[in-house]
Amino acid sequence: MSHQIIAIDGPAGSGKSTVARQVARELGWSFLDTGAMYRAVTCEALSRGLDVHDEQVLGRLASEVTLTTLPRVTVNGRDVEDEIRNDRVNEAVSVVAANPLVRRAMVARQREWAAQQPVGTVVEGRDITTVVFPDATLKIFLTASPMERSRRRGDESAASVSRRDEADLTRDASPLRQSDDALVLDTTGRTVDEVAGEIIECLSARQSN
Ligand code: CDP
């Protein structure tokens, strides 16, 4: 029963983090927000004044830093929980996330981390069902209407969200895409409890097969 993974992908505002967290809580599993990892590396690059377009420098940074996402997002011991959501990071994270060297370092960390979890883990991001854990126990792709997605984004402007979405969909390295065998759930007008409940039912059905 070890190493069970629920992999969740979807665009900004589709409800990934909230739903993934709730599913993990209900199952008693751990949870990994991989977006927070890309954001933390971006934060560190900005605070060191590095050129985020420099692939080698950013790739090195991504493999060297110490990262945590829970209970707080930290990079080299510095708490960046609030900083990772600011406008500068929203703007630069798409460049950092498009860097194949950064992605390689993040994916290695994500797999290593998941392998250490005692029961199971819920992991969410953009490439989790397609690249990081293509053989996950359950693969989910969350969507929501554009209006609902921009409503959920809080402080980030609609323009910034759509720029990030566009960058995530069109980059060469692991673009956001729906894997053929992922269960697609539209979260528009549905509560977190409903969506999390459906995912858990699906998992139970999968496990009893
Ligand atoms: O704002 P939202 O929660 O949708 O984004 P996030 O999950 O915090 O991710 C921030 C950015 O990191 C995304 O726009 C992607 O560019 C990148 N990302 C990625 O490329 N791959 C992942 N597995 C997770 C995030």
Residues whose N, C-alpha, C, O or C-beta is under 5 A from the ligand:
A	BS01	CDP	P11 A12 G13 T34 G35 A36 Y38 V93 S94 A97 E124 G125 R126 D127 R164 D168
